[in-house]
Amino acid sequence: MWKVWTENPVTATAGGVYLFADEQSARRYVDKHTARLAGFGITGIDTRSFAVNEKLSQTTYAALERPGQDRRP
């Protein structure tokens, strides 16, 4: 649904924080892009998955869906 890009030029590392509609979408993305990066010789990809705490996210006005998009269960 969205990505916040991250980068540390000092350590030559980059990545992002992503929001997916569901766990299955996240898994497909990780599998596809880990394989794609491996094709470029990039290995040691660190992925982590977390559930959204909607109540706390609402207190900071987090955008948990795209405008005009139906909310998925």
N, C-alpha and C positions, 0 to 999 in steps of 0.2 A: 504494500500500500504506500509506503514511503521509506526513505533512507536518509539518515544523517551521515554525511561523509566525515571520516576522521583521518588525521595524518600526523605523523611525527617525523619531520625531515631529519632530525638529529639521529634517530635510530633507523631511518629508512623503512618505517612500517606504516601501513595504512589499513583502513577498514571502514566499518560503518556500524551503525545501530539501525536495524530494520524493524518494521512492523508488518507482519503478514496477517492475512485474514484468518488463517488457521494453521495448525501444526503441519498438516499435509503439504500445504503450499511452501512453508518454510523448509521442510525436508527436501522437496523437489528442487528448490532454489540452491540449497547447500550442495546437494549431489551434483547438479548440473555445473555449477560454477567451480566447485572443487576440482572436478575433472577437467574443465576448461583451463584453469590455472595450471594444473599439473602438465598440460600440454605445452605450456610455456616454460616449464621447468620450475614453477613456483610450488613449493611443498611446505608442509608444516603449518597448514591453515588451521587457525584456532577458531572454532565455532562454539557458541553456547546458546542455549535456548531458555527463555524465561517466560512465565505467564505474566500477563498484564494485570496489575492491581488497578482495576478501573476506578474504585472509590478514591484512592490517593491521586490517581492521574487526573481525575475531574477537579481536584482542588488546585491543580496547577494549570488547568485549561489545556491539557494535552489533546492534540488532534488524533483521535483514535479511529477516524474514518475519513474518507475523502468527501469533499463537498458534493452533494447530489448523488451519492452512492448509498444504496440500501444497506442498512446495517445487517451483517450476517450474525446468526446465533453463535 
